[in-house]
Structures are given as C-alpha cells and as structure tokens.
Amino acid sequence: MNAPAALASTLAPPFSMVSKYFIASLFSFVLLCGVMVLSVPELQGHHFQPKLLALTHIATLGWITMIIFGAMFQLVPVVLEVRLFSARLGEVQFWLYTVGTAGLVYGFWFFRVGAHLTASAAIVTLAMLLFIINIVATMGRVKQWNLTGLFLLFSLVYLGITAVAGLLLSINLGYPFISRIHLDYLKIHAHMGFIGWVAMVIMGVGLKLIPMFGLSHGFSTKPARAALVLVNVGLLGLSIEWLFTGAEWLLTSYVVILVLGLLAFIVQLVLILKHRMRRIFDLGMKHSVVAFSYFLLSIIFGFVLAVVEIDDVKLREGLILMYGGMIMLGFFSMLIVGQMYKIVPFLVWFHTFSDKVGKEPVPMLKDMFSEKVGNMQFWILNAGIVLVLVGLGSSQSMVLTIGLTAMFIASLMVAFNIAAVFRLRSRHGNKRIPA
C-alpha cells in the first residue's frame, strides 16, 4: 500500500475544507494547554466542576473530535473508494460545530446553564448529526466493506449516542428532569465518547495508517476482529448495567469483556509492528508508539478503578483525574500530534507539489517542517505529560504547573511546525489536483 493510495485521491473532498478542521483542532490544542496552565487549582478538585468541564470539552470537542472529523472526511472516501456525499455539508457542519463548541465551553466555564448551554449543546448535536448523515450517505455507496469500514460505522453509532446524551445532560443542568444522580449518566456519556467514538475511530483508522507508515505486510487481523466484537459487547453491556444499576457480578463481567477487547487491539498493534519493513521509527511513529503505551496503561488503570473499592475520597479523585489525563493527554493527544506530522505534510505536498514532480524541484516530506524542533517537542511533551499525571495523582501544584507549562511550550512547537507546512501551501499555490 503506498501513501497516495491510502491518504489521498481525487475521491477526497477539497483540501480547503479538510484543512479547516486540522487548523481549528491545532488551535484548540494550544488553547487547551495554555488555559490549563492558568487553571491548576481547578484541575486538583472534584472532576465534576464548571472549569474542568470547560477544559474537558475543549479537549474532546475542539482538539480531538475536530481533527477526527477532518481525518474522516479525508480518509473515508479514499479507504472505502467512494466519493464524499457532500463537501458543502462538511463546510456547513464546520461552522455550526465551531460556534456550538465555543458556546458550550463558554457556558461551562461561567456555568451559564439553562438557555445558553442548551442552545450551544443543540448546535453541537446538530453538527454531529450532519456529520453522521454525510458519512453514512457516503458509506451507502460502498460496494465492498473492509474491517476499517466496520470500525468506523460502529463509531458513528456511538457518536450519535454520545451527542444525544450530551444534549440531555446539558439540558438537565439548567432544567433538571433526570431523577437519578447526574454523575451516573455522565460516566456513560464519557465512556461512549472516549471508547465508542474516539477509540473505535482510532482502531479503524489505525488498521490502515500504521501498516502504511511502518510498511507492514502479511499480518493477521484476527485480533482486530476480536476487538471489534468484544469492545462492542463490553461497552454496550457496561452502559446498560450502569443505566439500570444491574448486578455487580454482571457489571464486572462486562468490564472484563471490554478490557479483553481493548487488549486484543494492543495485540493487533504488536503484530503490525513485528511485520514492519521500516525498522526505524520516524517522528510521527515515535509519538504513536508512546501514545499506544499510554493506551495500554489506561486500560490497566481503568480496570483497577472499576473493580477495586477505594474508600479514600481524595485518593480516588486524584486517580480518576490521572485516568482522564492518561486517556486525553497521554493517548489521544500524543497520537494526534504524531499523526499530524504524517498526514498534514503529505496532504499539503499532494495538493501543492504532486503535479510539479519532474518539472521543477519539489520538497521531500521531511523537509516541510523542522525535524529538530519536532524532536525537541517530542521530549518536552513527554516530560510534560508525565509531570502532569504525577501532579494530578499526588495533588502537587508545583509539579502540575511545571508539567502543564512544558505541555504548553510543546503545543506551540507543534503549531510552529504545522504552520510551516501550511506556509508552503500558501507560498506555492492552492491549486487542487483535478478530478
């Protein structure tokens, strides 16, 4: 599988539409890291409080989901070999989603519950439903399905559930109508989003991108198939048991099934990496390997939190914050940064220089950004995440502040490198490869 076949083709939508999502996502990452430096006290309290909810939604909606939207708009048509249903709908969705997310974050930060938070959540939900419609309509044209397509299809189901649940929870904050404790439903919303939506997308897309970047061939996909079944059974069963307060043994059983499914995907990754021809990890792959190490750690950590009763309230809150940090900062953020170093330079190169090959000198992918800055950023980001996790778990404000500052510096370095790639685009023309 070569890069053009896996990342870009004339079936993909205009890069001007996709790039909006990448740029907005990167802006959200820098904003998130900067605001966290100024919010150390809020990061050390209970996990359900206004400013922490605002930060969580900058991360989940602005940083993580925004880039997944852009990546899926680019990759789904290419991987499934069909044209996107509507690029125009993708443009409309971007502006609705951006406005809704900004309103939601503002509403949480100042705790403007009621009409403001409800309206913002409704706009975000509408944008997500437009995305689901667009991708499902695109998938409706598929003649031959593959494993990646199945992962992505299930992820859309979970996105829809997460979106509707988020809307209902937002309404409930201003106009209470849920009889049970709000936090009981919040954990369903969070795990549907983290595992059902984001992790399912990562597993599906990872089956294509990681073999491509590592030049891996001849590996079995049985672990990934097992992961698809086990994660769905475990997550749905766990959510139903949480919803209806089922028996403890049944709840534990679904936790075990979910953990086995996630571990099966780790086994799949090991198989892929064992079969790689490219033995040296480049900058993007180094980020990815570290990210999946955090994925494994968060699986173990989450399992312990689920089955071990911790009576010390302060300790439990610290561990819950560490768990969230492992997932959002160690796994999701590290992985996204790594994939940005792979995907954005190639797409810019494809849409800017591919028609000039053989006619004039064109840059190589590794020359489109500063690898020296990228390597420095890799270590600073790693150190920052470790310090943040230690600071969250130990409630040490100084350690947490140093770690968050390091992460903010690293985010600026990522932005510098990605901006350098986009500057090449603006300098050498915005001509789209003709269909």
C-alpha positions, 0 to 999 in steps of 0.5 A, spaced: 500 500 500 503 506 498 501 513 501 497 516 495 493 510 495 491 510 502 491 518 504 489 521 498 485 521 491 481 525 487 475 521 491 477 526 497 473 532 498 477 539 497 483 540 501 480 547 503 475 544 507 479 538 510 484 543 512 479 547 516 478 542 521 486 540 522 487 548 523 481 549 528 483 542 532 491 545 532 488 551 535 484 548 540 490 544 542 494 550 544 488 553 547 487 547 551 494 547 554 495 554 555 488 555 559 490 549 563 496 552 565 492 558 568 487 553 571 491 548 576 487 549 582 481 547 578 484 541 575 486 538 583 478 538 585 472 534 584 472 532 576 465 534 576 466 542 576 464 548 571 472 549 569 474 542 568 468 541 564 470 547 560 477 544 559 474 537 558 470 539 552 475 543 549 479 537 549 474 532 546 470 537 542 475 542 539 482 538 539 480 531 538 473 530 535 475 536 530 481 533 527 477 526 527 472 529 523 477 532 518 481 525 518 474 522 516 472 526 511 479 525 508 480 518 509 473 515 508 472 516 501 479 514 499 479 507 504 472 505 502 473 508 494 467 512 494 466 519 493 464 524 499 456 525 499 457 532 500 463 537 501 458 543 502 455 539 508 462 538 511 463 546 510 456 547 513 457 542 519 464 546 520 461 552 522 455 550 526 460 545 530 465 551 531 460 556 534 456 550 538 463 548 541 465 555 543 458 556 546 458 550 550 465 551 553 463 558 554 457 556 558 461 551 562 466 555 564 461 561 567 456 555 568 451 559 564 446 553 564 439 553 562 438 557 555 445 558 553 448 551 554 442 548 551 442 552 545 450 551 544 449 543 546 443 543 540 448 546 535 453 541 537 448 535 536 446 538 530 453 538 527 454 531 529 448 529 526 450 532 519 456 529 520 453 522 521 448 523 515 454 525 510 458 519 512 453 514 512 450 517 505 457 516 503 458 509 506 451 507 502 455 507 496 460 502 498 460 496 494 465 492 498 466 493 506 473 492 509 474 491 517 476 499 517 469 500 514 466 496 520 470 500 525 468 506 523 460 505 522 460 502 529 463 509 531 458 513 528 453 509 532 456 511 538 457 518 536 450 519 535 449 516 542 454 520 545 451 527 542 444 525 544 446 524 551 450 530 551 444 534 549 440 531 555 445 532 560 446 539 558 439 540 558 438 537 565 443 542 568 439 548 567 432 544 567 433 538 571 428 532 569 433 526 570 431 523 577 437 519 578 444 522 580 447 526 574 454 523 575 451 516 573 449 518 566 455 522 565 460 516 566 456 513 560 456 519 556 464 519 557 465 512 556 461 512 549 465 518 547 472 516 549 471 508 547 465 508 542 467 514 538 474 516 539 477 509 540 473 505 535 475 511 530 482 510 532 482 502 531 479 503 524 483 508 522 489 505 525 488 498 521 490 502 515 495 508 517 500 504 521 501 498 516 502 504 511 507 508 515 511 502 518 510 498 511 507 492 514 505 486 510 502 479 511 499 480 518 493 477 521 487 481 523 484 476 527 485 480 533 482 486 530 476 482 529 476 480 536 476 487 538 471 489 534 466 484 537 468 484 544 469 492 545 462 492 542 459 487 547 463 490 553 461 497 552 454 496 550 453 491 556 457 496 561 452 502 559 446 498 560 448 495 567 450 502 569 443 505 566 439 500 570 444 499 576 444 491 574 448 486 578 455 487 580 457 480 578 454 482 571 457 489 571 464 486 572 463 481 567 462 486 562 468 490 564 472 484 563 469 483 556 471 490 554 478 490 557 479 483 553 477 487 547 481 493 548 487 488 549 486 484 543 487 491 539 494 492 543 495 485 540 493 487 533 498 493 534 504 488 536 503 484 530 503 490 525 509 492 528 513 485 528 511 485 520 514 492 519 519 493 513 521 500 516 525 498 522 526 505 524 521 509 527 520 516 524 517 522 528 510 521 527 511 513 529 515 515 535 509 519 538 504 513 536 508 508 539 508 512 546 501 514 545 499 506 544 503 505 551 499 510 554 493 506 551 495 500 554 496 503 561 489 506 561 486 500 560 490 497 566 488 503 570 481 503 568 480 496 570 483 497 577 478 503 578 472 499 576 473 493 580 477 495 586 473 499 592 477 505 594 474 508 600 479 514 600 475 520 597 481 524 595 485 518 593 480 516 588 479 523 585 486 524 584 486 517 580 480 518 576 483 525 574 490 521 572 485 516 568 482 522 564 489 525 563 492 518 561 486 517 556 486 525 553 493 527 554 497 521 554 493 517 548 489 521 544 493 527 544 500 524 543 497 520 537 494 526 534 500 530 534 504 524 531 499 523 526 499 530 524 506 530 522 504 524 517 498 526 514 498 534 514 505 534 510 503 529 505 496 532 504 499 539 503 505 536 498 499 532 494 495 538 493 501 543 492 507 539 489 504 532 486 503 535 479 510 539 479 514 532 480 519 532 474 518 539 472 521 543 477 524 541 484 519 539 489 520 538 497 521 531 500 516 530 506 521 531 511 523 537 509 516 541 510 517 542 517 523 542 522 525 535 524 529 538 530 524 542 533 519 536 532 524 532 536 525 537 541 517 537 542 517 530 542 521 530 549 518 536 552 511 533 551 513 527 554 516 530 560 510 534 560 505 529 560 508 525 565 509 531 570 502 532 569 499 525 571 504 525 577 501 532 579 494 530 578 495 523 582 499 526 588 495 533 588 502 537 587 501 544 584 508 545 583 509 539 579 502 540 575 504 547 573 511 545 571 508 539 567 502 543 564 507 549 562 512 544 558 505 541 555 504 548 553 511 550 550 510 543 546 503 545 543 506 551 540 512 547 537 507 543 534 503 549 531 510 552 529 511 546 525 504 545 522 504 552 520 510 551 516 507 546 512 501 550 511 506 556 509 508 552 503 501 551 501 500 558 501 507 560 498 506 555 492 499 555 490 492 552 492 491 549 486 487 542 487 489 536 483 483 535 478 478 530 478 
